[in-house]
C-alpha cells in the first residue's frame, strides 16, 4: 500500500477481520479513530468504543508473551501498528505504545504466575508516569512500603494497573545500591483503585491520553509485584523483545507515532490543495508550482524517515533474534534513528500546518488538533536533541557509558 493511501483505508472494523494480520487490523481501525478524535480530545481519555476496539484486537497486549495470550509481535511490526493508529488518532497511538512497552518491560522481570495473574485478563492494561522527587519504596519484610506521586500517566483512565518507579531505600533512609554501586530504582505494580488519581490533564496536545497525576501513601506492595527493569541478568522472559531496553522500545513506538501524525497531516494537506484556492492566490493550490514542489519534498522526507526507522528496527530485531542481545553499536543506531525520525516527522507536520494557511487555525478543522498533537509528541524525552550528543560521543570513541540505551 502506498504511504499516501494509508490514511484513507476504507474497510470494515478490525473486529470483522478475524483472519487478518495485526497491521491490517490497525489500518482497519483508522476510520473509527478519525471519527472519534474530537470526542477523545474532549473527554481527555479514549472513548469506550475505541477502548473496546483495542481490546477486541489485542492492541493493549501486543508485546506480551503468547503464554498469556499476548501478541508477541516483532518490534518493527509494533512500530508499523503505532504508525497506522496514529494516522487515525495520536492520543490512541500514544496510549498503545506507552501501555504495551510498560507491560512488556515489567512482565519480563516478574514470575510467570504473577504475570498471568496481573496481565492474563484481556482487559488488563498498565499505566505509569514519571516520579516526583519525594517518591520512595521502603524495604520491609515481604515487600515495600511505597509513598510518592507520579505524573504523565498516559492511558491510566482505561488502565486496571498502575506502576511506579522510585529509589528503594532501607528503613533508615539509606538508598539500596545496585551491583555496580549506583542507586537502584525499583518498579512496583498495584491495582489502579489503590491510588489517588487527580484527573487533571491540561496540555496543548495529546489531550486524549488523560496523562493524570496519581499518588499513594505507605502502600504495601509485595516483592512478587516489584521488579528492577532493564537489568538483563534479572530477566525471566528470554524473548528477543525483552533484550531491547524499555527506553529503545518506547522510542521506536513514539517515533512511529510521530510518523503517523505527520502522515495524517500530509494526507489532509494534499486533499486541501486539490480543492482550495488561496485568497491571495491567482490559481488553485494544486496548480501552484511552489506547492507542487513542497508536497513532493514533504512526501520524500516522510517516506525517507519511515524507511530509516523501519530499516534500523529490522536490523536491530534480526540481531536480537539471532544473538539473544544487542551490541552497543546497534543500540546507538536505533537511538539515532528514533531521535532523528521524531524530529524529521515534526518538521513535516509543521510544514503541513503552515501550508494549510488560515484553514489550519480553526478549531473546527482537523489541522489544528493534529498540529497540537504533533507538537506534544515532539516534546517527549525520546525526541530530545541531547540524545544526538550521546550518539556522537559514542561514534567518536568515548568510553563513557551511553545513557537511555
C-alpha positions as CSV (number, residue, x, y, z in Angstrom):
1,X,0.0,0.0,0.0
2,X,1.4,3.4,-0.9
3,X,2.2,5.7,2.0
4,X,-0.2,8.3,0.8
5,X,-3.1,5.8,0.9
6,X,-2.5,4.7,4.4
7,X,-4.7,7.5,5.9
8,X,-7.7,6.6,3.7
9,X,-8.2,2.9,4.4
10,X,-11.9,2.2,3.8
11,X,-12.7,-1.2,5.2
12,X,-14.8,-2.7,7.9
13,X,-14.0,-2.5,11.6
14,X,-10.9,-4.6,12.5
15,X,-13.0,-6.9,14.7
16,X,-14.6,-8.3,11.4
17,X,-11.1,-9.2,10.1
18,X,-10.6,-12.3,12.2
19,X,-8.0,-13.7,9.8
20,X,-6.1,-10.5,9.1
21,X,-2.7,-9.7,10.5
22,X,-2.3,-7.1,13.2
23,X,-1.1,-4.3,10.9
24,X,-4.2,-4.9,8.6
25,X,-6.4,-4.7,11.7
26,X,-4.7,-1.5,12.8
27,X,-5.2,0.1,9.4
28,X,-8.8,-1.0,9.5
29,X,-9.4,1.0,12.7
30,X,-8.3,4.3,11.1
31,X,-11.8,5.4,10.1
32,X,-13.1,4.8,13.6
33,X,-10.2,6.7,15.2
34,X,-10.6,9.6,12.8
35,X,-14.3,9.8,13.6
36,X,-13.6,9.5,17.4
37,X,-10.7,12.0,17.5
38,X,-12.7,15.1,18.6
39,X,-14.6,13.1,21.3
40,X,-11.4,11.6,22.6
41,X,-9.9,15.1,23.0
42,X,-13.0,16.5,24.7
43,X,-13.2,13.6,27.1
44,X,-9.4,13.6,27.7
45,X,-9.5,9.8,27.5
46,X,-10.0,7.2,24.9
47,X,-13.8,6.8,24.4
48,X,-15.4,3.4,25.2
49,X,-15.8,2.3,21.6
50,X,-12.1,2.9,20.9
51,X,-11.1,1.1,24.1
52,X,-13.3,-1.9,23.1
53,X,-11.8,-1.9,19.6
54,X,-8.3,-2.0,21.1
55,X,-9.2,-4.8,23.4
56,X,-11.0,-6.8,20.7
57,X,-7.9,-6.7,18.6
58,X,-5.4,-7.3,21.4
59,X,-3.7,-4.0,20.8
60,X,-3.1,-3.5,24.5
61,X,-1.1,-6.7,24.8
62,X,1.0,-6.7,21.6
63,X,4.3,-7.3,23.3
64,X,3.2,-9.7,26.0
65,X,4.2,-13.4,25.8
66,X,1.9,-15.9,23.9
67,X,1.6,-18.0,27.1
68,X,-0.9,-15.5,28.4
69,X,-2.5,-14.6,25.1
70,X,-0.1,-11.8,24.2
71,X,0.7,-10.9,20.6
72,X,4.4,-11.4,20.9
73,X,5.0,-9.4,17.7
74,X,8.4,-8.2,16.4
75,X,9.4,-4.7,17.3
76,X,9.3,-3.5,13.6
77,X,5.7,-4.7,13.4
78,X,4.9,-2.9,16.6
79,X,6.2,0.3,15.1
80,X,4.1,0.0,12.0
81,X,1.0,-0.6,14.1
82,X,1.7,2.5,16.2
83,X,2.2,4.5,12.9
84,X,-1.1,3.3,11.5
85,X,-3.1,4.0,14.7
86,X,-1.5,7.5,14.8
87,X,-2.8,8.3,11.3
88,X,-6.3,7.9,12.9
89,X,-5.6,9.5,16.3
90,X,-2.4,10.5,18.0
91,X,-3.6,10.0,21.6
92,X,-4.7,6.5,20.9
93,X,-1.4,5.6,19.4
94,X,0.4,7.2,22.3
95,X,-1.6,5.0,24.8
96,X,-1.0,1.9,22.7
97,X,2.8,2.5,22.7
98,X,3.0,3.5,26.3
99,X,0.8,0.7,27.6
100,X,2.4,-2.1,25.6
101,X,6.0,-1.2,26.4
102,X,5.2,-0.7,30.0
103,X,3.5,-4.1,30.3
104,X,6.3,-5.9,28.4
105,X,9.1,-4.2,30.3
106,X,7.7,-5.1,33.7
107,X,6.3,-8.5,32.9
108,X,9.7,-9.6,31.7
109,X,11.1,-9.4,35.3
110,X,8.2,-10.9,37.2
111,X,7.5,-14.6,37.9
112,X,5.3,-16.3,35.2
113,X,2.5,-16.9,37.7
114,X,2.4,-13.3,38.7
115,X,2.4,-12.2,35.0
116,X,-0.6,-14.4,34.4
117,X,-2.4,-13.0,37.4
118,X,-1.7,-9.4,36.5
119,X,-2.0,-9.5,32.7
120,X,-3.9,-12.7,31.9
121,X,-7.3,-10.9,31.6
122,X,-8.0,-9.4,28.2
123,X,-8.9,-6.1,29.8
124,X,-5.7,-5.8,31.7
125,X,-3.8,-2.6,31.0
126,X,-0.9,-0.9,32.7
127,X,-0.1,2.8,33.0
128,X,2.6,4.7,34.9
129,X,4.3,8.0,34.9
130,X,7.4,10.0,35.9
131,X,8.1,10.3,39.6
132,X,8.3,13.3,41.8
133,X,11.4,13.7,44.0
134,X,9.8,12.6,47.2
135,X,8.8,9.1,45.9
136,X,10.4,6.2,47.7
137,X,9.9,2.5,48.4
138,X,11.0,1.5,51.9
139,X,12.2,-2.1,52.1
140,X,10.2,-4.1,54.6
141,X,9.5,-7.8,55.3
142,X,8.0,-9.3,52.2
143,X,7.9,-6.2,50.0
144,X,7.9,-2.4,50.1
145,X,6.1,0.5,51.7
146,X,5.6,2.9,48.8
147,X,4.9,6.6,49.1
148,X,5.0,9.2,46.4
149,X,3.4,11.0,43.5
150,X,3.8,10.5,39.8
151,X,2.6,12.4,36.7
152,X,2.2,11.9,33.0
153,X,0.3,8.5,33.5
154,X,-0.8,8.2,29.9
155,X,-3.7,5.9,29.4
156,X,-4.4,5.5,33.1
157,X,-8.2,6.1,32.7
158,X,-8.7,2.8,31.0
159,X,-5.9,1.0,32.9
160,X,-6.5,-1.7,35.5
161,X,-3.0,-1.4,36.9
162,X,-0.7,1.4,37.8
163,X,3.1,1.2,38.2
164,X,5.6,3.4,39.8
165,X,9.4,3.8,39.7
166,X,11.4,5.1,42.6
167,X,14.5,4.5,44.7
168,X,14.5,1.5,47.0
169,X,15.6,2.6,50.5
170,X,16.3,0.8,53.7
171,X,14.2,1.7,56.8
172,X,17.0,4.0,58.0
173,X,16.7,6.0,54.7
174,X,19.9,4.6,53.1
175,X,19.5,4.1,49.4
176,X,19.9,0.5,48.2
177,X,22.7,0.2,45.6
178,X,23.0,-2.0,42.5
179,X,25.9,-4.3,42.0
180,X,27.8,-1.5,40.2
181,X,27.4,0.8,43.2
182,X,24.7,3.0,41.8
183,X,21.3,3.9,43.5
184,X,18.8,1.2,42.4
185,X,15.3,2.1,41.3
186,X,12.5,-0.4,41.8
187,X,9.3,-0.6,39.8
188,X,6.1,-1.7,41.6
189,X,2.7,-2.6,40.2
190,X,-0.7,-2.3,42.0
191,X,-4.4,-2.0,41.2
192,X,-5.4,1.4,40.0
193,X,-8.0,1.7,42.7
194,X,-5.3,1.7,45.4
195,X,-4.0,5.1,44.2
196,X,-5.5,8.6,44.4
197,X,-5.7,9.8,40.8
198,X,-6.1,13.5,40.1
199,X,-8.0,13.8,36.8
200,X,-6.4,17.0,35.6
201,X,-4.6,16.8,32.3
202,X,-4.4,20.2,30.7
203,X,-1.9,20.1,27.8
204,X,-1.5,21.7,24.4
205,X,-2.0,18.3,22.7
206,X,-2.3,14.6,23.2
207,X,-5.2,15.5,25.4
208,X,-6.9,12.2,24.9
209,X,-4.1,10.4,26.8
210,X,-5.5,11.6,30.1
211,X,-2.0,11.7,31.5
212,X,-3.0,12.4,35.1
213,X,-1.2,12.7,38.4
214,X,-1.5,9.8,40.9
215,X,-0.2,9.2,44.4
216,X,0.0,6.6,47.1
217,X,0.9,6.9,50.8
218,X,2.5,4.0,52.7
219,X,1.1,1.4,50.3
220,X,2.4,-2.1,50.8
221,X,3.4,-3.8,47.6
222,X,4.6,-7.4,47.8
223,X,8.0,-8.4,46.5
224,X,6.3,-10.5,43.8
225,X,4.8,-7.4,42.3
226,X,8.1,-5.5,42.2
227,X,11.0,-5.7,39.8
228,X,14.2,-4.0,38.7
229,X,13.8,-3.3,35.0
230,X,16.3,-3.2,32.2
231,X,18.8,-5.5,34.0
232,X,19.5,-8.3,31.6
233,X,20.7,-10.6,34.4
234,X,17.4,-10.4,36.1
235,X,15.1,-11.2,33.1
236,X,12.7,-14.1,33.4
237,X,11.4,-13.7,29.9
238,X,14.0,-14.5,27.3
239,X,12.1,-13.3,24.2
240,X,14.0,-11.1,21.8
241,X,11.9,-8.0,22.6
242,X,13.0,-8.1,26.2
243,X,16.6,-7.8,25.2
244,X,15.9,-4.4,23.9
245,X,15.7,-1.8,26.7
246,X,12.4,-0.2,27.5
247,X,13.9,3.2,26.5
248,X,14.5,2.0,23.0
249,X,11.2,0.2,22.7
250,X,9.4,3.4,23.8
251,X,11.5,5.4,21.3
252,X,10.6,3.1,18.4
253,X,6.9,3.3,19.1
254,X,6.9,7.0,19.7
255,X,8.9,7.7,16.6
256,X,6.4,5.7,14.6
257,X,3.6,7.7,16.2
258,X,5.3,10.9,15.1
259,X,5.4,9.5,11.5
260,X,1.7,8.6,11.7
261,X,0.7,12.0,12.9
262,X,2.7,13.6,10.1
263,X,1.2,11.2,7.6
264,X,-2.3,12.2,8.7
265,X,-1.5,15.9,8.3
266,X,0.2,15.4,4.9
267,X,-2.8,13.4,3.6
268,X,-5.0,16.3,4.6
269,X,-2.7,18.9,3.1
270,X,-2.9,17.1,-0.2
271,X,-6.6,16.8,0.0
272,X,-6.9,20.5,0.8
273,X,-4.6,21.6,-2.0
274,X,-6.7,19.6,-4.5
275,X,-9.8,21.7,-3.7
276,X,-8.6,25.1,-2.4
277,X,-7.6,28.4,-4.0
278,X,-5.8,30.6,-1.6
279,X,-7.4,34.0,-1.0
280,X,-4.3,35.8,-2.3
281,X,-3.6,33.2,-5.0
282,X,-4.5,33.6,-8.7
283,X,-4.7,29.8,-9.2
284,X,-5.8,26.7,-7.3
285,X,-3.3,25.4,-4.8
286,X,-2.8,22.2,-6.8
287,X,-1.7,24.2,-9.8
288,X,0.8,26.3,-7.9
289,X,4.3,25.2,-8.8
290,X,5.7,26.1,-5.4
291,X,3.1,24.0,-3.6
292,X,3.7,21.1,-6.0
293,X,7.4,21.1,-5.2
294,X,6.8,21.4,-1.5
295,X,4.3,18.5,-1.4
296,X,6.8,16.3,-3.3
297,X,9.6,17.2,-0.9
298,X,7.4,16.6,2.2
299,X,6.4,13.2,0.8
300,X,10.0,12.3,0.2
301,X,11.1,13.4,3.7
302,X,8.3,11.4,5.3
303,X,9.0,8.3,3.3
304,X,12.7,8.6,4.0
305,X,12.2,8.9,7.7
306,X,9.8,5.9,7.7
307,X,12.3,3.7,5.8
308,X,15.1,4.8,8.1
309,X,13.2,3.9,11.2
310,X,11.8,0.6,10.0
311,X,15.0,-0.4,8.3
312,X,17.0,0.2,11.5
313,X,14.4,-1.5,13.6
314,X,14.5,-4.6,11.4
315,X,18.3,-4.7,11.5
316,X,18.2,-4.5,15.3
317,X,15.4,-7.1,15.6
318,X,17.3,-9.5,13.4
319,X,20.3,-9.2,15.7
320,X,18.2,-9.6,18.8
321,X,16.7,-12.8,17.4
322,X,20.0,-14.2,16.2
323,X,22.1,-13.4,19.2
324,X,19.8,-13.0,22.1
325,X,21.0,-9.5,22.7
326,X,22.3,-6.3,21.1
327,X,25.7,-4.8,20.7
328,X,26.1,-1.3,21.8
329,X,26.6,-0.1,18.2
330,X,23.1,-1.4,17.4
331,X,21.6,0.3,20.4
332,X,23.2,3.5,19.4
333,X,22.0,3.1,15.8
334,X,18.4,2.6,17.0
335,X,18.7,5.7,19.3
336,X,19.9,7.8,16.4
337,X,17.2,6.6,14.1
338,X,14.3,7.2,16.6
339,X,15.5,10.6,17.7
340,X,16.2,11.8,14.1
341,X,12.9,10.5,12.8
342,X,10.9,12.1,15.5
343,X,12.5,15.5,14.6
344,X,12.0,14.9,10.9
345,X,8.4,14.0,11.3
346,X,7.8,17.1,13.4
347,X,9.2,19.2,10.6
348,X,6.8,17.7,8.2
349,X,3.9,18.3,10.5
350,X,4.9,21.9,10.9
351,X,5.2,22.4,7.2
352,X,1.8,20.9,6.6
353,X,0.2,23.1,9.1
354,X,1.8,26.2,7.6
355,X,0.8,25.1,4.0
356,X,-2.8,24.9,5.0
357,X,-3.0,28.6,5.7
358,X,-5.8,30.1,7.8
359,X,-7.7,26.8,7.3
360,X,-5.4,25.3,9.9
361,X,-6.1,27.7,12.7
362,X,-9.8,26.9,13.1
363,X,-10.9,24.5,15.9
364,X,-13.5,23.1,13.5
365,X,-10.7,21.8,11.3
366,X,-8.6,18.8,12.0
367,X,-5.3,20.5,11.2
368,X,-5.4,22.5,14.4
369,X,-5.9,19.4,16.7
370,X,-3.4,17.3,14.8
371,X,-0.8,20.0,14.8
372,X,-1.1,20.4,18.6
373,X,-0.7,16.6,18.9
374,X,2.4,16.7,16.7
375,X,4.0,19.4,18.9
376,X,3.3,17.5,22.0
377,X,4.9,14.3,20.6
378,X,7.9,16.4,19.7
379,X,8.5,17.5,23.3
380,X,8.9,14.0,24.7
381,X,12.1,12.7,26.3
382,X,12.6,10.4,23.3
383,X,12.9,13.3,20.9
384,X,15.3,15.5,22.9
385,X,18.3,16.6,21.0
386,X,20.8,15.6,23.7
387,X,20.3,12.0,22.5
388,X,22.3,13.1,19.5
389,X,25.2,14.2,21.8
390,X,25.1,10.7,23.3
391,X,25.3,9.1,19.9
392,X,28.1,11.5,18.8
393,X,30.2,10.8,21.8
394,X,30.0,7.1,21.2
395,X,30.8,7.4,17.5
396,X,33.8,9.5,18.4
397,X,35.2,6.8,20.6
398,X,34.2,8.0,24.1
399,X,34.4,5.3,26.8
400,X,31.5,6.9,28.7
401,X,28.6,4.5,29.0
402,X,25.8,5.9,26.9
403,X,22.5,6.8,28.7
404,X,19.0,5.7,27.7
405,X,20.2,2.8,25.7
